[in-house]
Amino acid sequence: MMGPWNVRTAATTLFLLVIAVLAGFYLGRREPPAGAISGKILYERYCASCHGTEGKGDGPAAETLQPKPPDLTQLPVYSLDALLQ
């Protein structure tokens, strides 16, 4: 049988866990702040003219550039663990 301190501790822990889960659901559903620009919009505005809409280095301005823009789809993908080593 649990003593009064253990029951209180378990109840507090459960309460905090429920609050954390509910806060996670709430924060996950929030809209981005007004004025925030998505990565897609930034890419289209600043990158797509050279790298193309698919990132393959074939945008409308690519033919005039030396060196040619790289094909971003061929860049290696790194995990956070690989970058920290």
N, C-alpha and C positions, 0 to 999 in steps of 0.2 A: 504494500500500500504506500502511496506517495504521501510525503509530509506536506504541510501547508505551503512551505516555500517552493517545493517542486511543482505543485499544482499551479501556483501563481506564475512561476517561470514558464511552464508549458503553455498556459493560457496567453501570457504576454507574447511568447514566441509565435504562437498560432495567429494571434491578432496582427502582429507585425507582418507575418507572411501573407495574410489575406490582403492587408493594405498595400504591400509591395506588388502583388499580382494585379490588383485593381488599378493601381497607378500605372503599371506597365501597359495594361489594355488602354487606359485613357491616353497616355502619352503616345502610344503607337497609332492612334486614330487622329491625332492632331494634324491639321493642315500646315504646310510650310508657312512661315511668316510672310506677310504681304511684302512684295518687293524682292523676295528670294527668287533667284534664277536657277533653273534646273541645269544639270550637266548637259542634257541634250540640247537645250537652247544655246548654252555657251559653245558647245562643239559646233553646232550649225553656224553660229555667228563668227567664230574665230578660227576654226580648224578645217571645216568641210571644203572650203574653196581650194585648199591644197591637197588635203588627204582624202577628199571625196566623202560622199554620204555614208559609205560603208567602211571607211577607214583604210582603203586599199592603196592610197597614194595616187589616185586617178582623178582628182578634182579638176575643175576647169582651169585653175591657175597652174597646175602641176607641170604642164608642158613647157612653161616659160622659165621654170626654176632649174638651177644647177647648184648643188646636186638635187636630184629628184626627191620628193617627199617619201619617206619610208612607208611601207605597207604596215599599218598599225596592227593588222590582224595576225601578223607573223611574229610580233614581239613575244618574248617568253613571259609567262604568267608566274609571278612569284607569290609565295605565301608569306605571311608576316614572319613566320619562323625563319624562312630562308633569308629574309632581309635583315633580321636581327643577328644572324650568325656572322 
